[in-house]
């Protein structure tokens, strides 16, 4: 798009008092973003009140700075990457998101140049799955998210998530591993990260390196202007984009009061599939998933459970066998059986096994180093399985 059109879209998206719904009404009335600002004011009075009219027709210094920043960002992509602004009027705008009740006016997108050059759609909604969950997951939840994302991405799905700590990050990692292992080049982006900040403001900061890797193998997406900070109100809004970019949403772990459940509810409202992984009845992170299952979400134990539900997709390839670790001793096998899969404290394990605390500590340390047991907050231990 030319500079005038770019400026018009950015002004429309950032005019105080002009909601997304109102902006869409203006676009329908005027025919294009530039026409909104050249349309006779008398014709806009049926849509805008005087305060909105004044705001729309005033180019504020902050808007001027935002236009300049976006122009520079579009021209400053690192080698091999593309920065793009994709608007409602762009043929590349994701069709699945366009079909939702409240699509963003525009999307800032960063990704590999090859993704923008191919004939395939930039956003493969019919071959995409959102994977979301707790920011404070169990060790088993992290393993499950990464493993399932890897297997589903290897089967041809694009994994969409929000780049948050916990389940989101694990899902992105699993997809990136599938891409690195030789996922088909024509399968589209391996993973899409939807941000609740501007694309020049990685959040959380510790995922800045992850964001750079996603840009090389997938897409970074945000509706927020450059420089936008991680305001709490941004993230529930971001969730509608995560679900809207995918054919379904898989919740790995979630508490009852969780942003992941917001994403699942939005997916249902958008007519998309919802999946959930069951967990321990004693784990707070499982209660949100159990609530979804009671409401009709599809129970997921394997990648094939997802692929069976999403039409026109291949079967999941058999997961690669993990290298065999040290064989568990008879004592360790006894301890794993006593531990089960619920978090337990040392006193409970002493009661179950009859071992001394010193014996248990030594055996638990060996199992922790072998990746068979996770040490949790509050002095608890939990058995983990890797597939």
Buried (B, 14 or more C-beta within 10 A) or exposed (E): BEEEBBBBBBBBBBBEEBEBEBBBBBBEBBEBBBEBBEBEEEEBEEBBEEEBBEBBBEEEEEBEEBBEBBBEBBEEBEEEBBBBBBBBBBEBBBEBBEEBEBBBBBBBBBBBEEBBEEEEBBBBBBBBBBBBBBBBBBBBBBBBBBBBBBBBBBBBBBBBBBBBBBBBBBBBBBBBBBBEEEBEEEBBBBBBBBBBBBBBBBBBEEBEEBBBBBBBBBBBBBBBBBBBEBEEEBBEBBBBBBBBBBBBBBBBBBBEEBBBBBBBBBBBEBEBBBBBBBBBEEBBBBBBBBBBBEEEBBEBEBBBBBBEBBEEBEEBEEBEEEEEEEEBEEBBEBBBEBBEBBBBEBEBBBEBBEBEEEBBEEBBEBBBEEEBBBEBEEEBBBBBEEB
